[in-house]
Amino acid sequence: MFSIQYLKEQFESAFLNVKWLSEPFTLYQPIDYTLSLGGKRIRPLLLLLGNDLFGGKTDTAIMPAIGIEIFHNFTLLHDDIMDRAAIRRGKETVYKKWDLNTAILSGDTMFALAYDYTSKVNPSHLQEVLELFTKTARQVCEGQQYDMDFEHRDDVRIKDYLHMIRLKTAVLLACSLKIGAILANASRENADNLYLFGLNLGMAFQLQDDLLDIYGKEEKLGKEIGGDIVSGKKTYLFLKAMEIAGTEEQTLLVDSLTDPTLAQVEKITIVKEIYGHLRIKEITEKEIENYFVCALDFLDKIKVPDENKSELKLLATSLLHRQF
């Protein structure tokens, strides 16, 4: 079994050696810019770890790992447009650095490139991999649409939000792991349990992201703190607060998210004060822990020696202990 560090180095080496097309320059320069901003490489690492878990060959999994990373960055590029986010990983977002049309078209091209690299697998695995990847890509778009719809609805429930983040975030982590398992000829039962491990890990990961958006440090996250509040997103934290708050606090929460005359700093301050009073941070941390425990239960069901799972458990644990 390989270490996380070894697999990350193998991926980074292959990723840096990819020669993106150069013409037209105005199309591919933003792509190169986006993909050069770095990131944690969580999804390609999960694919490689899922492959290694069942004794697969890393060199046969590198190309689809690159495809998954391109796809993830494509979603971020378009998310930044829809969220009107100016900063990503401490740098200007593509639509701010160039313009809206360039960002849309470069993102579309990245989607095509993602398919190209994900399809570079053994022909015996091609249909299963592409069916899973296509389903996942569609689900991610469905999740993003729900996310946008929720901004204009006042009847969003916690179960609606959890369904949305399952689609928008969790399925891609699960897909990455399962593609790795497929490429290593894992049994269907093992591959399905690995998928469910990733799905629950993804839920915990996104809820942790929701926490970090409010309680994290901008220099560590590479983006502005409080973006979800400023954008009026109905996150788990907001919905849980609305569920347990009194009438006065409910009204204040809604007004804070919807009042266009309220300064951003003031919005964030008001919402954080209410969250503090209601102990929303602690409640969310408990929900994260529940999903994490469920994820580990599915990992335990996978029929390989426990020592083979150690690096996967290490990565999963590290994802949920990101610094605030």
Secondary structure, 3 states (H helix, E strand, C coil): CCCHHHHHHHHHHHHHCCCCCCCCHHHHHHHHHHHCCCCCCHHHHHHHHHHHHCCCCHHHHHHHHHHHHHHHHHHHHHHHHHHCCCEECCEECHHHHCCHHHHHHHHHHHHHHHHHHHCCCCHHHHHHHHHHHHHHHHHHHHHHHHHHHHCCCCCCCHHHHHHHHHHHHHHHHHHHHHHHHHHCCCCHHHHHHHHHHHHHHHHHHHHHHHHHHHHCCHHHHCCCCCHHHHCCCCCHHHHHHHHHCCHHHHHHHHHHHHCCCCCHHHHHHHHHHHHHHHCHHHHHHHHHHHHHHHHHHHHHHCCCCHHHHHHHHHHHHHHCCCCC
